[in-house]
Amino acid sequence: MLAINLAVLFGSVFLFFAGVSRESFVFILGLLLFVAGLVSLFGHFTLQPNEARVLILFGHYRGTVRDSGFFWANPFYSRVRASVAIEGEVGRNAQGRVIVPHRSLSSKISLRARNFITDKLKVNDKRGNPVEIAAVIVWRVSDTARAAFDVDDFERYVQIQSESAIRQIASLYAYDRGEEDEPTLRDSADEVANALKDELHVRLEKAGIEIDEARLTHLAYAPEIAQAMLRRQQAEAVIAARTKIVHGAVSMVDMALRELSEKEVITLDEERKAAMVSNLLVILCGDHEASPVINTGTLYT
């Protein structure tokens, strides 16, 4: 088509000058061919890899070109698929009328994978605790017709629906301390990511969007309760550590008494065993090093 367009243009120039020199009406044909060839040049376009163009002729969808390369199509195919309002740019003219500026969306649509990182959202988890949460969404356009015509602006649509899906998923899980075998936001990252991906798939399928991956990037208690939750976690850690220390100390005391009895190193009555158990537990469970005390008497004096 490029060769034909150039031939038509050069031929129209020749006919125009030939008709003028001979005072013939052929120059009119040359002029019409020149206009036709010039208009036809606007039908050429290029597409890069993973790029598509929707073909719209006077408001009717005629198909999509998804291959990369240099193409020619009807020059009257629209180069703009829609016009959407610019949020936050509302103004007034001199007569006081509200003016909403619009921006045009190109008929070319990228099919490449894109990353969208949400803002930190403050939401309530399953137990009503306020938490801050954010996620990264990897998505791509799979159906160009739906992306172009079923929603106004599919990029904006992905942002809004992603934030809504994150709020929905966060309300289904507790931050931590779930019931037995209950998944939580902090401990079940893979399960939460799969649930978020499924929720996004349901919401974005109508816009022709495919979700490759969805994963939480930020998770923390809201500042107003962060200190209280930190103290709770510290208390839980201390209790867990103490429980393990006591369990180990009791096992060691039991082993010591059993070894002394089996090897007949010394024979202890119940009162002396109680004193020995008390001393060993103090030494093994204490926070500080034990201070030795020399007993100059006996247990009974």
Secondary structure, DSSP 8 states (H G I E B T S, - for coil): -HHHHHHHHHHHHHHHHHHHHTT-THHHHHHHHHHHHHHHHTTEEEE-TTEEEEEEETTEEEEEE-S-EEEE--TTS-SEEEEEE-TT--EE-TT--EE--EEEEESEEE-S-EEEE---EEEE-TTS-EEEEEEEEEEEES-HHHHHHTSS-HHHHHHHHHHHHHHHHHTTSBSS--STT--BTTT-HHHHHHHHHHHHHHHHGGGTEEEEEEEEEEEEE-HHHHHHHHHHHHHHHHHHHHHHHHHHHHHHHHHHHHHHHHTTS----HHHHHHHHHHHHHHHH-SS--------S-TT-
